[in-house]
Amino acid sequence: MRQETGIEPLYCRPEAYRWFVDQMSDLNTTAGLLRAATAVSLHALDDVQPERVELTVHCLAERIRAQCHDSSSTARLAHLHDVFFDQERFVGNLDNYYFALNSYVPVVLNTRRGLPIILALLYKAVGERVGLQIEGVNSPAHFLARVRTNEGWLLIDPFYGGQALSTEEAFRRIEQVAGRKIVRDENYLAPATHSQWLSRILANLQALFAKEGRHDDLAAMTELQQVLTGAGF
């Protein structure tokens, strides 16, 4: 159902704004989060087809199902990593980290390179379609994911090829990226709500556009942040 804000955007492309608004009622689902994140890219890209994004995610999941003959979470996780990281080679864009395209879901799906937060979103979207429980980890400086296994939650770093991390290794990874010491506070490894996830994607773009002096694009992302806030998240 379309969500009406009564506001027309001044800076954000209307199609991006409207598609983003439409996802607010479904943001508690992974599908809604994926569509909302895809809507962000509609502001910058002319050839985005949201249905193609969902089809690509579906096809990746089908490939995992086809080679997984064991229903255990351990087997499903192993096959997810085989397809997502070993075969498709999703990984962080270390060569050009501060680049807006790294935040756009359709581009990351195509190039297999992106920011941690987008790679984690695609990892979650694909993994949940094969029956895994996956959450984002709202860690400072470096977004992570976690997967529910028979032994409990397992921390995963999609930016570094799906590396599994202990709690201490996760803190060290955050320190490595942040360039400073981090207090060992478990709150830093708390799961991200979908609104936090989406807000952080927008905040990354806001910071980048501010640094590059792209004031209209900055204002467009601010308009989307206001939609998210106005939706009660």
N, C-alpha and C positions, 0 to 999 in steps of 0.2 A: 504494500500500500504506500502511495506517495505521501511523504511528510511535508507539509507546507510550512515554510518559515515566514512567509509574508515579506521577505526581503530579497531583492534582486542584487546580485553581486556587482560591485563596481570594478573589480580587478580580476577576479577568477573567471575563467571561461564558463559561460552559462551551462554548457553540457556537463562539465566537470562538477560544477556546484550542485546541479540538480541530481546527478547520479550519486554524489556523496550524501546529499540530504536524504535520498531515498533509502540509504542503507542504515540509517540511524535506528530504525525500529527493529533491525535484525542484527545489531552489532554484537549481541551476546553470543552469536554463533560464529564458527570459524569461517563459514561461507560469507557471512555478512562482513566480517573483518577483511577478508580477502577482496571482496568487491569494493569496500570503502577505500582500501589502500590502492586498488586499481584506479578508482575514480580520481585520486590525486594526480595520476599520470595524465589524465585527460586534459588537464590544464596546459601541459607542455607539449604533448604529442598529438599529431593529427591522425594517426592511423591505429589508435587503440581500439581493439575489439574485445570487450570484457568477456564475451562468450568464448572467445578463443583461449583466453587465460584459463577459464574453468575447464575447457576441453583438454588443454595441455596437462593440467593437474590431474584430471581424470585418467588420461592415458598413461601418465607416469605411475599412478596407483595400480592400474590394470596390469602393467608390466610386472610390478612387484607381486601382485596376487598370482600371476601366472607361474612364477618361479618359486612360490612359497607353498610347500606341501605340509607344513607343520603349523598348527594354529597357535603355538606358544608365542608370547610377546618377545621372547629372545630370538626366535626364528624370524618373526616379522621385522624386528628391528635390524637384524643382520641383513635381510634382503632389502630393506629400505636404504640402508647405507650402501649396499652394493650398487643399486640402481642410481640413487641420488648423487652419491659422491664418487664412487669408483667408475661407473659407466658414463654418467652424464657430466661428472666433474664440476659440480657446483662448488664454488669456493669464493673467498673474499677477493675483492679487487684491490690488491696491495699496490699495483702499479699506478693506479689513479683513484685513490680513495676519496678525495674531496671533489666529487663529480656528481652533479644532480642526477644523472641517469642511473646511478647506483641505488637510488631510492625509488625507482619506478618499476613496479612489479612486471609489466610486460617486457621491459628491456632486460631485466635480470633473468627472466625465463628464457629469453632468446640468447643472451651472451653467456649465461651461467656464471656471471660475475656480479657482485653487489656488496651492499653493506650488511653487517651482521643481522640487523633487524629485519631486513627483507628476506635474506636467506633463511632466517629462523621461521618467518611466516610461511614461506613455501614448504619448508621442511615439515611444519605442523600441518599444513593443508594436505600435503601428500600422505604423510604418515597416519593421520587420523582416518583417511579413507581406507586404510588397510587394517583398521581396528586398534591402533595404538593411541594411548592418551598422552598428549604432548602439550606443554605449556611454554610460554615465553618467560624468560627470567629477566627482570627489569634491573639488571646490574648496571652500575654507573660506568660510563665510558665504553662499555663493550657488551652488547646485548647477547644473551645466551638462550639456550632452550633446555628443557628437561623432559625426560621420557619416563613414564611409569613402567617399571619392570617388576618381576616377581620378588626382587630383592629391595624394592623401593625406588625412589626417584634417582635417575641417572642424569647428570649434567652433560650437555653436549654443546660443542662449539661449532656451529655450521660454517663460520667464517674460515676456520682452519680445517676444512675437510671432514667435519663430523667427529673431531677428537672427543673422546670421553674424558671428563675431568673429575678429579676428586674435589672436595670443597676447597682444600688448600691450593690445589692447582688452579681452580677458578679464580681465587683471590690473586694469585700470582699473575694470571693472564690479564686480569683487570689492571693490576699495577703496571704491567708491561705496556699496555695501551695508554693508560692515563699518564704514565711517566712520573708517578709518585706513589708513596706508600699508602695502603688502604687499611683502615681498621678492620679487624676480623669481626664484622657485624653481620649476623645471619640475615638481617633485614636487607642487606645489599644483594642477596640472592633470592629475594621474594618473587613469587610469580607475578607476571604483569597482567592486569586486567586488559580487556580488549580496548577500552578507551585509553588507557595509559600507553598501550602499544601504538595505537593510531596517532595519539598526540605526540609521541616521541618521533614518529616518522615525519610529522609536520614540523616539529621543532628542529629536526636535523636540516630540513630544507630552509626553514626560516633563518637559521644561523648561517647557512651557506649563501643564501641570497643576500643577506645583510652584509656579509664579508665581501661579496662580489659587486655590491652596489646595485643590485637588481631590485629596485624598490617596488616596482609594480608586482613582480613575482612574490616578493616578501609580503606585500599587502594581500595578495591572493591566498597565500597559505594562512595568513592571519584570519581571513574571512572563513576559511574551513575550520580553523581552531575555534572560532566563535560559534559555528554550527555545532561542533562537538560539545562545547560548554553549554550551549542553549538546549541541547537535547537531554541535559540532566546528568551527563557523565562526569 
